[in-house]
Amino acid sequence: RDEGFALAGRALDAVPPGAVLVIDELGPVELRGGGHWPAVETALRTGGLRGVIVVVRRTLVPSLVEALDAADVTVVDLELDDGDPVDVVRRVFDGVGSGD
């Protein structure tokens, strides 16, 4: 567990500009500011991120949106979407960075 926690922290500390940051999964501990949240905040401040995908349980979506304090958030409920998850992600990012 400690090794996994350290590995995740190092990965979040090393997010390069222009990356698509994928976080699977944030839970109640992080959304209360604990666990990986400090490293997540650091990663989210990476300049020039192309996009961010965060996986949370449906019941945590409001807490995540509040914690992100972001102006542009798209929520995708994969349980309600008929498409393949990869297609859903493509649709979310369609036009990101293209000036549209």
C-alpha positions in Angstrom: 0.0 0.0 0.0 2.7 2.5 0.9 4.6 1.6 -2.3 1.5 2.2 -4.4 0.8 5.5 -2.6 4.4 6.7 -3.3 4.2 5.6 -6.9 1.0 7.5 -7.5 2.5 10.6 -5.8 5.6 10.5 -8.0 3.4 10.1 -11.1 1.2 13.0 -10.2 4.3 15.1 -9.5 5.7 14.4 -12.9 2.8 15.4 -15.1 4.3 17.2 -18.2 2.7 20.2 -19.9 0.5 19.2 -22.7 -0.6 15.9 -21.1 -4.0 14.5 -20.7 -4.2 13.7 -16.9 -6.2 10.6 -16.1 -6.9 9.9 -12.4 -8.7 6.7 -11.6 -10.2 7.0 -9.0 -10.7 9.8 -6.4 -12.6 8.8 -3.3 -14.2 10.5 -0.3 -10.8 10.8 1.4 -9.3 12.8 -1.4 -12.4 14.9 -1.8 -12.0 15.9 1.9 -8.5 17.0 1.2 -6.7 13.9 2.3 -5.0 10.9 0.6 -3.6 11.9 -2.8 -5.4 15.2 -2.9 -2.3 17.4 -2.4 -0.5 15.6 -5.2 -3.7 15.9 -7.4 -3.8 19.7 -6.8 -0.2 20.0 -7.8 -0.8 18.0 -11.0 -3.9 20.1 -11.8 -1.7 23.2 -11.7 0.5 21.8 -14.4 0.6 24.4 -17.2 -0.8 23.6 -20.6 -2.7 20.4 -19.6 -4.6 19.2 -22.7 -7.4 17.9 -20.5 -8.2 16.0 -17.3 -10.2 12.9 -16.8 -11.2 12.0 -13.2 -13.1 8.9 -12.3 -15.3 9.0 -9.3 -18.4 7.2 -8.1 -21.6 8.8 -9.2 -22.5 10.0 -5.7 -19.2 11.9 -5.5 -19.6 14.0 -8.6 -20.9 17.1 -6.8 -18.0 17.0 -4.4 -15.5 16.6 -7.2 -16.9 19.5 -9.2 -16.8 21.6 -6.0 -13.2 20.5 -5.2 -12.0 21.2 -8.8 -13.4 24.7 -8.7 -13.2 24.6 -12.5 -15.2 26.7 -15.0 -15.4 24.0 -17.7 -16.4 20.6 -16.5 -18.1 17.8 -18.5 -19.6 15.0 -16.5 -20.0 11.7 -18.3 -21.9 8.9 -16.6 -20.6 5.7 -18.3 -23.4 3.6 -16.8 -25.9 5.7 -18.7 -23.9 6.1 -21.9 -24.5 3.4 -24.6 -21.1 3.9 -26.1 -17.7 2.4 -25.6 -15.7 4.3 -22.9 -13.0 5.1 -25.4 -15.6 6.7 -27.7 -17.0 8.7 -24.8 -13.6 10.1 -24.0 -13.1 11.0 -27.7 -16.4 12.9 -27.7 -15.5 14.8 -24.5 -12.1 15.8 -26.0 -13.4 16.5 -29.5 -12.2 20.0 -30.3 -10.1 20.4 -27.2 -7.1 22.5 -28.1 -8.3 23.1 -31.7 -9.5 26.7 -30.9 -13.2 25.7 -31.3 
